[in-house]
């Protein structure tokens, strides 16, 4: 195990990098964590307003946008 990634306010996920690819894994992990940190407050506000768990909103955003890297996501910036 090379580290932990905060996947939601309640869950820690271990990350494992193949030998020789640790720097790539760390960069991806940092980008993923930034994505979560950016969207978490919005997901939490949505949870308060609509009652949908913020973890579900974050997971759906991750799936639909490919961690914010999809073409549609990039066009919206």
C-alpha positions in Angstrom: 0.0 0.0 0.0 1.4 3.4 -1.0 -1.1 5.7 0.6 -4.7 6.5 1.3 -7.2 8.5 -0.8 -10.1 10.2 0.8 -13.0 9.0 -1.3 -15.7 10.6 0.7 -16.1 12.2 4.1 -16.4 8.7 5.5 -14.3 6.3 3.5 -10.6 5.7 3.1 -9.4 3.7 0.1 -5.8 2.3 0.0 -4.0 3.0 -3.2 -1.4 0.6 -4.7 1.0 1.4 -7.5 2.7 -1.2 -9.7 6.5 -1.3 -9.4 8.1 1.6 -11.2 4.8 3.5 -11.6 4.5 5.1 -8.2 5.0 8.7 -9.4 2.3 8.2 -12.1 -0.1 6.8 -9.4 0.7 9.6 -7.0 0.0 12.2 -9.7 -3.3 10.6 -10.5 -4.2 10.3 -6.9 -3.4 14.0 -6.3 -5.6 14.9 -9.3 -8.4 12.7 -8.1 -8.2 14.2 -4.6 -8.3 17.7 -6.0 -11.4 16.7 -7.9 -13.1 15.4 -4.7 -12.0 18.5 -2.7 -13.5 20.8 -5.4 -16.8 19.0 -5.6 -17.3 17.9 -2.0 -18.7 21.2 -0.7 -21.2 21.4 -3.7 -22.2 17.7 -3.1 -22.7 18.5 0.7 -24.8 21.5 -0.1 -26.9 19.4 -2.5 -27.3 16.7 0.2 -28.7 19.3 2.6 -31.1 20.7 0.0 -32.3 17.5 -1.7 -31.4 14.7 0.7 -29.2 12.8 -1.8 -26.0 11.5 -0.1 -23.0 13.6 -1.0 -21.0 10.3 -1.6 -23.6 9.3 -4.2 -23.4 12.7 -6.0 -19.5 12.6 -6.0 -19.5 9.0 -7.3 -21.9 9.9 -10.1 -19.8 12.9 -11.0 -16.7 10.8 -11.1 -18.3 8.2 -13.3 -19.9 10.7 -15.7 -16.9 12.9 -16.1 -14.0 10.4 -15.8 -12.6 12.4 -12.8 -13.3 15.7 -14.6 -11.3 14.7 -17.7 -14.1 14.0 -20.2 -14.3 16.2 -23.3 -17.8 17.4 -22.2 -16.3 18.4 -18.8 -13.4 20.2 -20.4 -15.8 22.2 -22.7 -17.8 23.3 -19.7 -14.8 25.0 -18.0 
